[in-house]
């Protein structure tokens, strides 16, 4: 909920929230710590885990800002 609120403040639009085949680490943490709330976020990537994997550098600053603001709100 907090991540969605911060995203909306930064981007002036609703975030796209969906379950995808990724974020394996979230599941591993939740298995070890039941009740832990996790999200998986990151910059835009295509062809992940292939020789054509591409990171769109222009999406990195936005994710950085999102994470910084979420952490500030948690503390």
PyMOL commands that set and color helices and strands:
alter all, ss='L'
color gray80, all
select helices_A, chain A and resi 2-11+24-32+57-74
alter helices_A, ss='H'
color red, helices_A
select strands_A, chain A and resi 45-46+54-55
alter strands_A, ss='S'
color yellow, strands_A
deselect
rebuild
show_as cartoon
